[in-house]
Amino acid sequence: EENGIPVVGIPGTIDNDIAMTDMCIGVDTCLNTCVETIQKLKDTASSHERAFVVEVMGRNSGYVALASGIAVGAEAIIVPELPVDYESIADKILKERKRGKINCIIVVAEGASSAYTVARHVEHRIGYETRITILGHIVLSNKRTLDVELVEMAKILS
């Protein structure tokens, strides 16, 4: 700006953990990838009568885990902002199982707990055969969605 060139800063993080932003660039693409993948895993969980623990990005923020977990109807969502209560999670899943539910999806943010720790608790307490899927960096590349629109709007407004 000192040289007469207007400058606009646009935060970008898929964790959506930058204060004073509604949605950062990258978040929508990440969520679309997470939801699409977890829905596929849910189909597999049903056909094989299993539990899946799906670890998503979110070292210090549970936004991705919470939003994607709600979107797919996960039985449990574990985020770093709250302590993990394995007993409550197990009780909820056991109730669902007694009602005839044959699968289980647990979404965990990477900063909340290890997917392996969660899986051990599920297998031990509930008896579900459990699989772990860590989405990791796969969520960084996908068809861009709302992100493109956000960037274009920022260009127009600058």
N, C-alpha and C positions, 0 to 999 in steps of 0.2 A: 504494500500500500504506500510505502514511503516513496516509491518511484512512480506513483500515479496509476498503478495497476490494482484494480479492485481484487480483493482476496476473500474467498469464502471457505470456511473450514467445515467439513462434513465428517462427523465421526462414523467410523465403521468398525463394528465388532458383531460377531454372530451371537455373542452372549447377551446382547442388549443390556449391558450393565454400565452404561455411561449416563451419569446424572443429567437431568434436564432435557432428555430426549424421549420422544414418544416411541420411535422405533428406529434403530440404527440400520444402516445399509448392511445387508447380508443376513439379517434376521429372518426375513420372509422366505428367502431361498432355503436357509437352514431348516426352518420349520416345515416347509413343504417336503423336503427330503426326509426329515425325521418321520413325519406322519405317513408318507407313502411307504417307507421301509417298515415301520412298525405295523401298519395295516397288513402288509404281506406276512410278517412274522406272526401276526394274530391268526391268520388263516392256517399257517403251519401249526401253531399251538393248538388250534381246535382239532385239526385232522389227526394230530398225534397225541392229543390229550396231555399237553405239557405246559410248563411255565417258562416264560422267557423273561430274563432280566436284560433290559436294554439300557446301555450306558450312553448318554448323550453329552455334548459339550456343556460346560458350565462349571468352571472351577470355583468361582465365588458367587455365582448367580444361578438360581434355579429356574430362570425364565423359560429357557428352551425345554427343560424337562416338564415343567408345569403346563406350558401351552400345548406341547405335543401330547403329553399324557392325557390331558383333558380331551383333546381332539379325537383320540383313539379309544377313549373309555377305559383307560388303564385301571387295574384294580388297586394299584398303589403308585404313588409318585414321591420320590425321595429327593429333597433339595437341601443345599448347604445352609440355607437360612433357618432351618428347623432341626432339632435333634432327631435322630432316627429311633423310632420305637418299633423294634422288630416284633414284639408281642402283639401290639395293636394291628400291625400289618398282617401277621399270621392269623389272628382271630378273624379279621375281615375276610381274608381269603378262604379260611375254613368254612365260614358261614355261607359264602358263595358256592363252595364245593358241595356242601350239604344240600343246597337248593338245586343241584344238578349241573352246575357250571363245570365244564371239562377242560377249561384252559385258564391261563392267567398271564397277564402282562404287567410287569413292574418297570417303570421308567425311573432311572436314577441319574442325577447330574453327577458328572465326574468328581466334583469337589465335595459331594455329600458322603459318599461311601464307595468302596470298591464293588463293582458288579459281582466279583467273585465272593465277597463277604455276604452280600445280599443273597446270592444263589445258595450258598451253604446254609443260611438260616432257613430259606424256603424249603429246601430239600429235607433238612433235618426236622423241622417243626411241622411241615404240612404234608410231606411225602410226594410232592410233585416231582417228576423227572424234569430237571431244569436245564435250560440252555442259556448261554450268555452271548449277547451280541453287543459289540462296542462299535458304535457308529463312527466315532472319531473324525478323522479328516475327510471322510467321504461326503460329509455335509457341506464342505467348503465349495464343492463344485457341482453345479446342477444347472438346469435351465433357470435363468434369472427371471424373476417375476416382478413383484412390487419394487424390488431394488432398482431396476432400470427406471421405473416411473419416478422414484424418489430422486435419483440423480438428475434426471431430465428436469424435474420441477426446480431443483436447486439451481440448475443452469439458467432457467428462465427468470428466477427471482433474483439472481445476482446482478 
